């Protein structure tokens, strides 16, 4: 069982050793003409691991249950939203 599954039991079980997703990422990187060597370094050295873990921790604490999730001033919208709903959320945060 992977790190994410142990730390966040409500998340799907993920096998970290299954690197099939790496091939998909490199296809995307290649299609966007991004630096292969930089991408390889980011993935192999897990450069953003701490930042991502902090984001997982935050989402777990505020009970994020789906994506996208919009969270402003303790107000939450989950799932695809209309422009009107997003504007309402942003405007309501400015009133405080």
N, C-alpha and C positions, 0 to 999 in steps of 0.2 A: 504494500500500500504506500502511496506517495506522501510527501510532506503535507500537501494541501488537504488530502483526505484525513490525515491524522489530526491536524490542527483545526480543521473545520468539518466536523463529521456530517453536516447537512449537505455538503458539496458532493458532487458525483465522485465515485472512486476513480482515481487516476493513477495509472502505472507510469512512473517517471522514466523507467527504463525503456518504454516504448517511444522511440524517437521518430516514428513515422511522420509526426507533425513537422519535424525539422525539414524534411524534404519539401513539404508544402510551403513552408516559410521561404526556403531558398528559391522555389519557383516564383513566388511573389516578388522576392527581392530582385531576382533576375529580370522579371517583367517590368519592374519599375526603374531599371538601370541603376540600382543602388550598389554600394560597395560590398562585394562578396566578403572581402577580408574583414571589414569592420563588422558586418553582420555575424560572421563566424565567431569573432571575438566576443561580441555581445552575448551570443547564445552559449558558447562553450564556457565562458568565464562568469556567466550569469551576472553581468554588470549591474543590471537593474533589479536584482533579487530583493534587496532591502526595501526599495521603493514600492515594488509590487506587493511585498508582504505587508507593508504598512497600509496599502490600499485594501488588501483582503481583510486585514484586521478591522479597519474602519467600516467596511461594508458588512462584516459579520456583526459588529456592535450595533449597527443601525438596522439590522434585519433586512438587508437587501435580498429580495427573493427573485429578481429577474433583471434583465437588461433590455434596454437602457433603464437606469433609475436616475431620476433627477431629485436632488436633495438640497434644499435651500432653507435655512432658518428652521430646521426641524419639520419642514413641510416636504412631503414625498409624493412624486408621481412615478408610477412604474409602468414600463412598456412604451410602445410607440404612442406619441402624443400629437395632438393637433397644434398648429402654431398658436392658436387662441389659448389653449391650456398652458403652453409654455410662457406666453406673454403674461398671463394672469399670475402664474407662479412667480415670475421675476418681479412684476409690479407689486405683488403682495409683500415681497421681501424688502422693497424700498420704503414701504410705509412704516416699517419698524425702525 
